[in-house]
Amino acid sequence: VLVVGGGGREHAIAVKLRDSPKVKHVFCAPGNGGTMAEENMTNLTVSDGDVEGLVKAAQDHKVSLVFVGPEAPLCAGLADACAAVGVPCFGPTKAAAELEASKAFSKDFFAKYNLPTATFKTFKSGEDEAAYRYVEEEYAAGHEVVVKASGLAAGKGVLMPQSLEEAKAAVKEIMVDKAFGAAGDEVVVEQLLLGEECSCMAFSDGQVASMMAPAQDHKRVDDNDQGPNTGGMGAYAPAPCLTPELKVKVEEVLQRTVEALAKEGRKYVGVLYGGFMLTKDGPMLLEYNCRFGDPETQVLLPLLDSDLFEVALGCAEGNLKARVPEVQWKTGAAATVVCAARGYPGSYPKGLSISGLDEANAVEGVKVYHAGTKKTESGDVTSGGRVLAVTGLAADFREALRRAYEAVGKISFDAADTAGSKPPSMHFRKDIGHRALERLGGCEQASKRARSS
């Protein structure tokens, strides 16, 4: 199998595929320090953006399946290129991936098929004055707004202003100042939805959406949801906010989406990732992503009881139920805590030595997934902002969280601190899962067992 990508998500995917009795070897392009150290796993010197190189690698290594982690190669047509040479690919075509590549397309798609979402309007380059007027009208009517760059902006193209002035400044930042480059050539302005956000993903074979356990992630860099947005500082599943009644409604939306895409000639194969806001009026779609979430993958895959290779190949073949009549999930819960380089998501140091990985992995129920790491002669060093995702798996949520934080407490970046406190080069949130703990009756912080960062 060839796994495309080099983050924590891809390490989790590669491990789950490697553990399948049907899989002999996993190639990772490009992979990271974690995948390099795994048994029956090999990193390839092929960028995840090199579509031609990835197809050649799949052919050279005679892989049975290409499993794509990030969105960029899918939006660039990797699945189409694999199909052209007869290599099964778990991931949507370029046409189907437009659901993530263009927020303007996706919002129009939601409206066309009556999928629940916030009221919105789109604006193209040169229409900034019209966008300013629309924002003023929305605030005059008592509606706060969210301003989004329509194109791919590495998860950073969503601005959440706190006032009319900030909303107009957000429009200017994207449309006039071109803060996100070509991703901001079209802008979506939509009403702000209030509620809890939930990550709801499904395996899709183009006909059926088989929903996974609901998850929640933590986007803000600091505790109490403070500081700038990040790619995600932690996650947990199953998320208790999605009640059985709400889950039925979300499953219906996911299934209707797959059917509508097929009707449009955009057969959707892969992971359909719906970001939902659980409002007083029911679940509302914020957006779709065309791949697994990161770090949600690091809690979802440890809970998957079915064989991921069989699930993915069944989807790629267009008939999931033929291989896996019903996707099975383990009971219990999983929680992951991201260890980041101090300074992320701004500028941060690289090349810091990482210690304590063996001790962390030795904690019962824990797996440390590598994101921004690489191997050197002297050991593992940091190579990115989000460095590790430390996942705890247990029979219940509190124990899963406790295990994750116990393992985090054994890890440090750079030189060990003899005083017993975390060196300043590593940062992690100490309140992962706080919403779930509140729902479970008490927001005691399992992270007290970890040394404060």
C-alpha angles and dihedrals in degrees: 000000000000116000113197117212141044109233139095090276091057093047089055092047092048093049093049092048092045089054091059112106087223094060121082099177141002123213117199123204105227099338122174143242091293097052090045090061097047122102117252090014130112131188118223125207092236122118117235087234095056101095094176092047092048093052090048091050090050090052096042092052093040093229122187093213141017111212113194120208109180128050101232098074090045091051087048091056105260093145090051091050091050091049090052090062097037099254114141111239129194101213138071127275120256090261093052092043089060083088085079101023093063122035088187090057092046094050091049088048091052090051094046093053097035095244111166112260143134121286108264148167130204128219130194130212111297093027096094093118090055089049091052090052092049091051090050091050092050093051091045087056091051097257124132116210144212119218118211135185104229098219133064110295101165091262093301102095097093115094121192109197121198097209144018090265092052091047092055089045089053091054090050092047092056103032104033106021091039092219090169098035117218090354086075097052085105124032132200118208112191138169116268113253119212125213141063119319119227132188109225115182132179138190108237130194094182093269109047133038110212105195122222127213110293115254138192126209134193113235103178117086098226138052120279089031092287130145131033126330118266137184086269134301098208145336144199140200146241091031109213092209090078101076120198089258093052091044090060090055093048092048089053092053092048092049093047088051094054091048092047092050090051089051089053091053091253101116105196118222121172135030116343106201115195119191105208131188111211100219132174086261093054134266113339125192115243095177146314127246121199098222145033117303122245120250092010090072089063090063100033100053095050086057094049110106097181122082107271092207092056092045093049095044091047089054092046089052090051097243114081095168091058090064101025112023090190127008108234127214131196122242115244133054142273133208130185130198119200117222108207136185111261109262096035128166084032124046115324139174122263132202095047113154115245120218134181099041095127091048091048093049089049092064109106113265094007130128121178111213117201120226112158101020139113135188121246133174089264095048140266118347134181119262103167146030098261101046108172140006111210110202127195120196121194145144091268138024099249092053092046089053092045091053093049093051093044088057093045088055090063096055128083137168122227119353118001113255111237092198089068098245128112114273110244093249095077126066131185136160116254096201104060109152095019093140092052092047090052089052090048090055113269136035098226106157112237086196092077085091089063120078111256114260 
